[in-house]
Amino acid sequence: MSYEQVWIAIFVPGLLVAAALAVWARHLRESKRLAEREMVHRERMVALEKGAPLPELLAGLRAPGDAPGNGRAWVSQAALLAGLTLLFAGVGLFVAFIMIPDTPETAGLHAMAPVGLIPAFAGLGLLLFYDSDRRARRHSGE
């Protein structure tokens, strides 16, 4: 198996799985938020029909622009998740290429080991961003 085939066999499915997981997580988060909004809407409509005072809106149901930090917390959490994923995937790739036995069929694959450092350092950068953003939010009182 050549290094091009290994590259394709590892990264293409991994990229597709990561994208699918991101879309699925976003879908679950938005469907939960929509269900909560529908429930609050039904409660408010029943209260209006009966002439009762309107119930308070839940704090989590504010418009995205009104949320504390304007969505920075979501970006920070995404940076943490992506950073950890990239860091461990990169280290795993590096170790996997190092551990490939040295045979004539796999000649040259050991030279591919530094490729794993690319996502590892990208993940490390995202983790540094997460840490600095967390410190900035703590300092600003959010």
Steps between C-alpha positions, in 0.01 A plus 500: 500500500653828393505808716244667269257218564560517874448876490168463319388204713552693823409860428205480264281281726618693804407830342160368397430363848605825665277703269206265557544520878513878489181521292325246723598682820377830358173337394443353847575832668267694269216245522516513881494880490203497260307258724559727801382804305185317384421398858537857627288625210219253583511602868481867410210443257303308765568778752379762249180304430421469871590861578772396744824695532761388251770268637857626501720408207773251576848648509630246246237598243636845430582601148855408398606866485374559856687207652788582734823506304314498166578134438864512608442211739396278208811595303714429803344157553539418129866600520547268799335206324681554170830565676489179701388300197776637277766465768424135571445415133835656409686323779326176403604540136856575603518190720325284237751594231790439738366155595460374142743210453787571262440268204556549127126564452496773763830662413480874544194505725714589800581824320126582512502511883547880519172541312328415830659805657300734274158424656665465841635854488172630356323339796753648738431843350126455552557394859711813556217707351251328732718573802554866410129548423404338830738730688367804313138408580588443865680836512205684336251336739293298251 
